[in-house]
Amino acid sequence: MSWKKPALYAPKVVPSFVWQRLSRRGPFGRVHLIFALADHFEPYIGALGGMARVTRSEQVRRVEWWCREYPKLIDRWRDHDGKPFVHSYFYPAEHYDQDLLEMLAEHCHAGWGEIEIHLHHGIFEPDTAENTRRTLVEFRDALAFRHQCLAFEEGGSVPRYAFVHGNFALANSAAGTFCGVDSEMAVLAETGCYADMTLPSAPLHPAQTAKINSLYECTLPLDQSAPHRRGRDLEVSRAPKTFPLIVQGPLGIDFGRGGKPGIENASITRSNPLSVRRVGLWKNAAVRVLGRPDWLFIKLHAHAMDPSQKDSVIGEPMRRFLEELVQDARSRKETLHFTSAREMVNIILAACDGREGDPCLYRDYRFKRFRDTARTARQCGAARSQR
């Protein structure tokens, strides 16, 4: 690798990293670790990655296998609340397949995760705001009304969702590639997105922001390119006003990989599988709501359908990680909470509202699953008809 790219990249993130290490002090005593896994779930991806694609029959086989085998792997290892380590399946809107989504939705309705929205666009030429809005709305409504996924806010009629941008190019932040829509953050806000979980995009990705290890709301205008470059940290007793919120995963330097420093970016890969040693790095990143230092938010990301990465997310490394994470949590003074993206954001918002105690109480604090709200509406309707 040329030295020029790292040399240009380092000044963007190193000052923030150094300042955080000097200024952030982790809590002494027991901490609540709130995990969410943003799975960039792409059943079509080929073994060579990139633009390589597999047949639809192979996609069906992969999704069927995943929905059958994943529960077998994780069911034994539960968090403090009795919940399994679930995935939030960020499914690509541009590859919507009704049958594949139906299988995945049944898997999620059985308690093994939730589906959210992923989008790759502007690959060959810049996309437009109008097309982006249409794509998001059509997919959003299919997920909510056809598959009973996503969420609703009490009193609202528009489905709400979390988002991950394909190729990490959120709001045209990747030097003009893989997007093309400067106003994308405004489009996300208008179509019901309550949180973006794209970042970090390190290592050495042009879309990476200087602001790292943070939960925040954008302070730049949402209709301009990359408004998430600047933001106001979320804090206790101050409800955020600008959505989508930016929920970043841990980003730092790992000095424990083979005797030379590497980038810790909360990704799950074959070359860097999950480990309890990495949990220490995530804790040091201290991604939290200001004023609530004992609730630490650890947003991981993976590509579970990538054949080259499959073992890292559904093989022996994952089994070994979950076993050690759960069995030794008490000795590390950790209380574990395995959440979906939606549940994590709900807990974040509860912290902003000054809620205390067990984070588990706030999994459905503001945004509730469509399936639950739909069931409640049907029950209320049935009760009224019997009066």
N, C-alpha and C positions, 0 to 999 in steps of 0.2 A: 504494500500500500504506500502511495506517495505520502511524504511528510506534510505536504501542503494542505491537504484536506483536514487532518487533525489539528494543524497549527491554526487554521482559520476557524475551526469549530470550537476549540478549547476556550477562547475568550468569551464565548457566548454563555457557557454553563459553569465553568470553573469558579468564577467569582461568587456566584450564588451558592455553589456547593460549599466553598470554604467559609463563607459568611454563616451559612446555616450550621455547619459543624461547630463554629465558635459560639454562636448565639443560642442555639436550641439545646435545651437540657431535657433529657428524657425524664419521665416520672420515676420517682423512687417508690418501689413497692409494686403491687399487682397492677397489670394493665389489661385492658380489653383489646384484643386484636380482631379487627373486623375485616374479613377477607371477602373479596369478590373476584371472580375470574371472568374477564372479557374474552370470550372465545370468538375469534374471527372465523366463523364456521362456514367453510367453503367446500361443499362436497364434490365440486367439479374439478378441483385443483389436481394437476398431473404430478407424477413423480419427479419431474424436472423443475417444477415450480413455474414462476413467470406466467406466460399466457398459455401454457400447456393445459389441455382439457381432457377429461375422460368421458366415456360414453355415459348416457343416462342410466343404463342398466347397472353400470359400475357405481354410479352415485346412489342408486337405490340400495344396492348391496351394502355400501359403506354406512348409510344412515341406519339401515336395519341392524347391521352388526353393532354399531355404536349404541343404539337404544337398548339392545339386548345385553351387551357386555358391560357397559359403564356402571349400571347399578350394582352388578356383581362385584366390581372392584371396590367401590367406595362405601357400600352399605354398612360395612362393619365399623367404620371410623366416623364417629359423630362428634359434633362440637358440644359446648357447654349447654346448649339449648336442645340437644338431641337431634340436630339437623345435619344432613350429609353435606359433603363438599360439592356444591352444585356449580354448574356452568351457567353463565349468561350467554346464550347463543346469538351473537350478532350476525344475522343472516343477510347476505347481500340482496338488496332490493332489486338490482338489475338482473338477478338470476332467480327470480321467484318461480317456484315450481309447487303447484298446489298439493300434489301427492307427497312430495318430500316434506313440505311444511306440516302436513297433517300428521305424518309419522313423528316428527320432532315435537309437535304440539302435544300429542298424546304422551310422549316421554316426559314432557315438562309438567303436564297436568297431573301426572302420577307422582310428582314431587322431586324431580331430578334436575330442575332448572327453569329458566324462563327465556323467552325469545325477545330480542330487541333488534334494532335496525342498523345495518351496515350498508355502505354504499361506495362502490368504485365508479368513478365517472371522469370525463375529460381525459380519457386515455390517449385517444388519437387526435382529438381536437378539443378546444375548451368547451365545456358545457355552458348552458345558459341558466339563469335563475328560474325562468319559467319551466324549463324541462326538469330541473332539479326539484322544484316544488311539486310538479305533477307526479314524478316518480315516487317521491316520499309519501305524498298523500294516498296514492293508489295502494302502495305497499302497506302503509300504516292501517288503512281501512280493511285491507284483506286480512292482516294479522289479527286485528281486533274483532271484526264482525264475522269473519268466516272461520277463524281458528281460535277465537276467544283468548287471544294473547294480549300483551301490552297492559296498560293501566288507565284508570280514570281518576280524576280528582273529584272529591265530593262537590256536587252541584255543577260539574262541568259536563259537556256533551262531546268534547273532542278527545279522542284517544291520545294518551301521553306516552312518551317513549324516551329511552336512552339511545345514544348514537355513538358509533365509531366510524371514522372516515377511512375508506380504503386507501392504501398507500400513505397513510398518515397525513394527507394533504389538506387538513381541515381549513376551510375558508380561504382556499387558494394560497396556502402558506408555504408550499414546496417549490418556490422559485417559478411559479406559473405552470407547473406540471400537475397532472392527475386531478384536476378540478376545473379551474377557469372561472369560478363564481366568487367574485369578491364579496358579495352580499350573502354568502352561504349561511353565516351565523344568524342573520336576520330571518332567512328562510326556515332554518331549523326552529327558531323561536315561534314563528307564525304557524308552523305545522304541528306544534305540541311537544317539541323536544325539551325535556327538563334538565338533562345532563349530557355532557359530552365526555367520553372516556377514551379518547384517542391517544392522549399523551401518557408517557413519554414516547418520542419517536427516535430516541438515541439508539445506537451510536451513529454519529456522523450523518444525520439526516437533516436536510435543509429546513424542515418544518419544525424542528425542535425549538422551543422557546427558551429564553434566558430564565424565565420564572419556572422553578422546579419544585417538586415535593410540596405541592400546594393544593388546597381546595379554595376556589375563588370564583367571583363573578367578574365578567369583562367590564373594563372601564372605558374602553375605546368604543366608538360607534359600531353597532353590530352590522351595519351595511357596508363597512369598509373591510378590506382584506386583513385577515389575521387579527381580529380585535382581541383575541385571547393572549396577545403578546404583553398586554398590561392588564392587571386585575387587582381587585380588592379582596384580601383574604377573608374567608368566612370566620365569624367569631360569635361567641356566646352572647345572647341577648341582643342580637342584631339580625333580623330576618333578611335574607337576600331579596333583592328586587329584580335583578336582571337574570333571566334564564335564556339559554341553558347554562347551568353551572359547569365549571370546568373541574373535573375530578381526575387528578393526576395519580399515576402510580409512582412508586419509589424510583429514584434515579440517583446513582452515586458511583463511587469508585470502589472496586473490590480488589483488595490487596492479597486475597487468599486463593487465587486461582493459578496454580502451577508456578508460583514464585514470582509472577510479574503482574502488575496491576491490569485490571480489565474494567469494563463498564457493567455496572449492575443496573438493569433497566426493567426488572420485574417480569421478564419474558420467560416462558417455559420452552426450552429447546433441547434437542439431543445433546448439543455441546455444553449446555448449562442447565441440567435438570434441577428440579426443586430439591432443597435441602434445608435442614434446620439451621445450618450455618448461615444460609442466605436470609433466614428470618431475622437474624441479628442485624443484618444490613438494612432490612426494611424497617425495623424498629428505630434504628439510628436516623433514618430519613424523616421520621416523625411527621408523617402526613396526618394532619389533624385540624379540627376547628379550634381556633385560638381561644384559650380559656378552658379547654377541656383536654388537657394533656394526657389523660389516662385512656382516652378512646383513640386508638391508632387505626387508620384506614389503609389497608393494603390491597390495592387494585392490581391484579396480575393480568397478563394477557398471553394468549397462545393461539396456534393454528391447528386445532385438533384433527382436521381432515387432511392435513398435509401428510402424505405417506412417510416422508422423511422425519416427521416429528411425532408420529403416532405413539411410539413407545414412551415418550417423555410425559404424555398426558394420560395414557391408559395402560401403562406397562409397569414393570417392576420398580422403576424410579419413583413413580407416583405412589404406589402401594407402600414402599419403604418410607417415603416422606410423610404420608398421612399417619402411618403407625407411630413413628417417632414424634411427630408434631402433637398428636393427641395424648399419647401415653405419658410424655414427659412435660406436658404443659404446666402442671401444678408446680413441679420443681423449678421451672423457669418463671414462675409467678405470672402466668399468662392465662387469661380467660378467653377462649376461642369462640368466635361467632362466624359461621360460614353463611354468607348472604348472596343473594342475587344483586345485580346492579341496582335494581329498583329498591330493594331493601336497604342497601348501603346508602343510597341518596336519602331515603326516609330517615335513617338514623342520623345522617349529617344534618338534615333540617331540624330534627328534634334537638340536636345539640345547639344549633343556632337559636332555638326558642328557649334555651335554658333548661331543657329536660335533663334529669340526672338518673343515677341508678344503673339498672341493667339495660344495655342497649337493645337487648332482645325485645323489650317492650315496645319498641318503636319501628319494627320491621314494616308495618303497614301505616305508618304515621300520617302520611299525606297522600301518596299515590298508591291506590289499591288495585290489585289485579282485576282485569276486565272480567275474568271468569267468576270471581267472587261477587263483583258488583252486579253482574248479569243475573247470578243466582239469587241475590238479595232482591233484585227488582222483580223477578218471577215469583218469589215467595210472597212479597208484598202484594203483588197483583192477585195471587191465588187467595190470600187472606181476605182481601177486599171483596172478592167475588163470592166468598162464603158468608159474608155478613148479611 
